[in-house]
Amino acid sequence: MSSAVSQVLAVGEVARRSGVAVSTVHFYEKQGLIAGWRTEGNQRRYHRSVLRRIAIIRIAQRAGIPLAIIKDALADMPHDHVPTAADWRNFTDAWTGMLNERIMSLTQLRDQIVSCIGCGCLSLEECPLRNPMDELGRSGPGPRRLNNR
């Protein structure tokens, strides 16, 4: 097998080696997160670097980063480029603030969810004490205290 051929993977091989379903590989491609091409026999092929891109996508998704943000982060990286440690630092530098905000928000939700998430809808017995006469309701729908720690 030549060096150039070993850099090319079929969709099934990408799925197997990345640990995602073939349908997920197709979905990522449709979303513009990865790119492939068709052979003369109409089969999908991908550069080997797609495995690292999929790993980054999966890690970012697991952290709750939306696909649109992942796509933006990957936009300037050629699809045949294997992301390096420097590329990963760029991603993490860009995502650290967002992740810290998400952690703070989830911690606040965890700490407040037992009694009330801030809008009064989950605890009818306690909310008259926390939100008498539905004062928070005048500010509009949704959780009002959740963002105010």
Summary of the structure (lengths in Angstrom):
residues: 149
radius of gyration: 22.5
end to end distance: 60.3
largest distance: 75.1
contacts: 364
relative contact order: 0.09
helix: 55%
strand: 6%
